[in-house]
Amino acid sequence: MPPGFYTQPVLDLARALIGCTLTIEGVGGMIVETEAYHAGDPASHSHAGPTSRNRAMWGPAGYAYIYRIYGIHWCLNVVGGDEPGAAVLIRALQPTHGLDRMRARRGITDERALCSGPGKLCQALGITGALDGHTLAAAPFALTPGEPLPTVTGPRIGISKAADEPWRFGVAGSRFLSRPFPPPNVQPA
């Protein structure tokens, strides 16, 4: 990624990740949906300060913060921003690489449903907590820039605090999103 990519303000990073390609050992696709979180945000895991669970959020930018939600699903975040304790949740991908492996891991064939949510995405890509704190600049990760795309913005999903913050970003019109966005607020690429 270009110098300074991961250290831009976390809302800008969340937008900039849209259109990038993310693969794990060659399996993955184009990022189509993200959500931003930072230490001043009551919905963020970092809001109460550093813990053993959120340690990666306080480390260097450009690393993975991976946690388990509901005791079942893994979720992948890109640590970044211009202040410690910030990360971007990768909510959905458009699958483009290793679809057969994704289908086998998920036990489904519908391409649209392979990575249309953070837990589905991690299952399809084989992401577990073993990769928490791992740099995104080395194997098994590969994160490469993409073309700027028109995006939509809306409230974050599945949280109870600061849920109305418009810190969820997605590719306008993508059929691979985890959920539709409220009425369009399309921003140019």
DARAQUI-V653716 format. One record per residue. N is the residue number from 0. RES is the residue in three letters. PSI is psi as a letter, one per 20 degrees, with the letter a starting at -180 (999 if undefined). Layout:
BEGIN
n->N res->RES psi->PSI
n->N res->RES psi->PSI
END
This chain:
BEGIN
n->0 res->MET psi->q
n->1 res->PRO psi->q
n->2 res->PRO psi->p
n->3 res->GLY psi->i
n->4 res->PHE psi->g
n->5 res->TYR psi->i
n->6 res->THR psi->j
n->7 res->GLN psi->q
n->8 res->PRO psi->q
n->9 res->VAL psi->h
n->10 res->LEU psi->h
n->11 res->ASP psi->h
n->12 res->LEU psi->g
n->13 res->ALA psi->g
n->14 res->ARG psi->g
n->15 res->ALA psi->h
n->16 res->LEU psi->h
n->17 res->ILE psi->p
n->18 res->GLY psi->i
n->19 res->CYS psi->q
n->20 res->THR psi->p
n->21 res->LEU psi->p
n->22 res->THR psi->q
n->23 res->ILE psi->o
n->24 res->GLU psi->l
n->25 res->GLY psi->j
n->26 res->VAL psi->p
n->27 res->GLY psi->b
n->28 res->GLY psi->a
n->29 res->MET psi->p
n->30 res->ILE psi->p
n->31 res->VAL psi->i
n->32 res->GLU psi->p
n->33 res->THR psi->r
n->34 res->GLU psi->p
n->35 res->ALA psi->q
n->36 res->TYR psi->q
n->37 res->HIS psi->r
n->38 res->ALA psi->h
n->39 res->GLY psi->i
n->40 res->ASP psi->o
n->41 res->PRO psi->i
n->42 res->ALA psi->i
n->43 res->SER psi->q
n->44 res->HIS psi->h
n->45 res->SER psi->i
n->46 res->HIS psi->h
n->47 res->ALA psi->j
n->48 res->GLY psi->r
n->49 res->PRO psi->p
n->50 res->THR psi->r
n->51 res->SER psi->h
n->52 res->ARG psi->g
n->53 res->ASN psi->j
n->54 res->ARG psi->g
n->55 res->ALA psi->h
n->56 res->MET psi->h
n->57 res->TRP psi->i
n->58 res->GLY psi->a
n->59 res->PRO psi->q
n->60 res->ALA psi->q
n->61 res->GLY psi->j
n->62 res->TYR psi->r
n->63 res->ALA psi->p
n->64 res->TYR psi->o
n->65 res->ILE psi->p
n->66 res->TYR psi->r
n->67 res->ARG psi->p
n->68 res->ILE psi->q
n->69 res->TYR psi->j
n->70 res->GLY psi->j
n->71 res->ILE psi->g
n->72 res->HIS psi->p
n->73 res->TRP psi->q
n->74 res->CYS psi->p
n->75 res->LEU psi->p
n->76 res->ASN psi->q
n->77 res->VAL psi->o
n->78 res->VAL psi->p
n->79 res->GLY psi->b
n->80 res->GLY psi->r
n->81 res->ASP psi->j
n->82 res->GLU psi->q
n->83 res->PRO psi->q
n->84 res->GLY psi->j
n->85 res->ALA psi->q
n->86 res->ALA psi->r
n->87 res->VAL psi->o
n->88 res->LEU psi->p
n->89 res->ILE psi->o
n->90 res->ARG psi->h
n->91 res->ALA psi->q
n->92 res->LEU psi->q
n->93 res->GLN psi->o
n->94 res->PRO psi->p
n->95 res->THR psi->h
n->96 res->HIS psi->p
n->97 res->GLY psi->k
n->98 res->LEU psi->h
n->99 res->ASP psi->g
n->100 res->ARG psi->g
n->101 res->MET psi->g
n->102 res->ARG psi->g
n->103 res->ALA psi->g
n->104 res->ARG psi->h
n->105 res->ARG psi->i
n->106 res->GLY psi->k
n->107 res->ILE psi->r
n->108 res->THR psi->i
n->109 res->ASP psi->o
n->110 res->GLU psi->h
n->111 res->ARG psi->h
n->112 res->ALA psi->i
n->113 res->LEU psi->g
n->114 res->CYS psi->k
n->115 res->SER psi->l
n->116 res->GLY psi->q
n->117 res->PRO psi->h
n->118 res->GLY psi->g
n->119 res->LYS psi->g
n->120 res->LEU psi->g
n->121 res->CYS psi->g
n->122 res->GLN psi->g
n->123 res->ALA psi->h
n->124 res->LEU psi->i
n->125 res->GLY psi->k
n->126 res->ILE psi->p
n->127 res->THR psi->r
n->128 res->GLY psi->i
n->129 res->ALA psi->h
n->130 res->LEU psi->j
n->131 res->ASP psi->p
n->132 res->GLY psi->j
n->133 res->HIS psi->q
n->134 res->THR psi->q
n->135 res->LEU psi->i
n->136 res->ALA psi->j
n->137 res->ALA psi->r
n->138 res->ALA psi->q
n->139 res->PRO psi->i
n->140 res->PHE psi->q
n->141 res->ALA psi->p
n->142 res->LEU psi->o
n->143 res->THR psi->q
n->144 res->PRO psi->q
n->145 res->GLY psi->a
n->146 res->GLU psi->q
n->147 res->PRO psi->p
n->148 res->LEU psi->q
n->149 res->PRO psi->p
n->150 res->THR psi->r
n->151 res->VAL psi->q
n->152 res->THR psi->q
n->153 res->GLY psi->a
n->154 res->PRO psi->q
n->155 res->ARG psi->r
n->156 res->ILE psi->q
n->157 res->GLY psi->k
n->158 res->ILE psi->q
n->159 res->SER psi->h
n->160 res->LYS psi->p
n->161 res->ALA psi->k
n->162 res->ALA psi->h
n->163 res->ASP psi->i
n->164 res->GLU psi->p
n->165 res->PRO psi->m
n->166 res->TRP psi->k
n->167 res->ARG psi->p
n->168 res->PHE psi->q
n->169 res->GLY psi->r
n->170 res->VAL psi->p
n->171 res->ALA psi->p
n->172 res->GLY psi->j
n->173 res->SER psi->p
n->174 res->ARG psi->j
n->175 res->PHE psi->j
n->176 res->LEU psi->q
n->177 res->SER psi->h
n->178 res->ARG psi->q
n->179 res->PRO psi->q
n->180 res->PHE psi->q
n->181 res->PRO psi->r
n->182 res->PRO psi->q
n->183 res->PRO psi->p
n->184 res->ASN psi->m
n->185 res->VAL psi->p
n->186 res->GLN psi->p
n->187 res->PRO psi->q
n->188 res->ALA psi->999
END
